[in-house]
Amino acid sequence: MEKIDYTGTVYLLDHKYPEPLLNHSIKKLGDIGIKKRI
């Protein structure tokens, strides 16, 4: 796989609504029981 240099927000299309990938990943981890510590 080739490395791509990119600075910016990566969006994930989840059920037709774009969402930043990091936010989506955190939400999915919460869905399976992994809690975010503040």
NUZAVEX-698270 format. One record per residue (C-alpha): residue in one letter; residue number from 1; y, z, x. Coordinates in Angstrom, 3 decimals. Layout:
// residues N
+------+-----+----------+----------+----------+
! type ! seq !        y !        z !        x !
+------+-----+----------+----------+----------+
!    A ! NUM !        Y !        Z !        X !
...
+------+-----+----------+----------+----------+
END
This chain:
// residues 38
+------+-----+----------+----------+----------+
! type ! seq !        y !        z !        x !
+------+-----+----------+----------+----------+
!    M !   1 !    0.000 !    0.000 !    0.000 !
!    E !   2 !    3.451 !   -0.876 !    1.266 !
!    K !   3 !    6.105 !    1.819 !    1.583 !
!    I !   4 !    9.315 !    1.174 !   -0.347 !
!    D !   5 !   12.559 !    2.932 !    0.593 !
!    Y !   6 !   14.380 !    3.837 !   -2.602 !
!    T !   7 !   17.034 !    6.376 !   -3.464 !
!    G !   8 !   17.548 !    6.932 !   -7.151 !
!    T !   9 !   15.808 !    8.167 !  -10.265 !
!    V !  10 !   12.381 !    6.756 !  -11.054 !
!    Y !  11 !   11.788 !    6.473 !  -14.797 !
!    L !  12 !    8.489 !    6.627 !  -16.628 !
!    L !  13 !    8.051 !    4.964 !  -20.015 !
!    D !  14 !    6.308 !    7.569 !  -22.147 !
!    H !  15 !    5.790 !    6.539 !  -25.765 !
!    K !  16 !    8.667 !    4.040 !  -25.547 !
!    Y !  17 !   11.240 !    6.584 !  -24.349 !
!    P !  18 !   12.310 !    6.444 !  -20.676 !
!    E !  19 !   12.212 !    9.815 !  -18.960 !
!    P !  20 !   12.788 !   10.759 !  -15.309 !
!    L !  21 !    9.408 !   10.962 !  -13.557 !
!    L !  22 !   10.001 !   14.492 !  -12.214 !
!    N !  23 !   10.840 !   15.864 !  -15.677 !
!    H !  24 !    7.801 !   14.138 !  -17.156 !
!    S !  25 !    5.516 !   15.548 !  -14.439 !
!    I !  26 !    6.798 !   19.097 !  -14.953 !
!    K !  27 !    6.314 !   18.786 !  -18.724 !
!    K !  28 !    2.748 !   17.468 !  -18.325 !
!    L !  29 !    1.845 !   20.288 !  -15.918 !
!    G !  30 !    3.130 !   22.754 !  -18.517 !
!    D !  31 !    0.989 !   21.053 !  -21.160 !
!    I !  32 !   -2.166 !   21.817 !  -19.147 !
!    G !  33 !   -1.167 !   25.435 !  -18.536 !
!    I !  34 !    0.633 !   25.363 !  -15.186 !
!    K !  35 !    3.858 !   27.304 !  -15.646 !
!    K !  36 !    7.137 !   26.664 !  -13.814 !
!    R !  37 !    8.485 !   29.644 !  -11.863 !
!    I !  38 !   12.239 !   30.061 !  -11.660 !
+------+-----+----------+----------+----------+
END
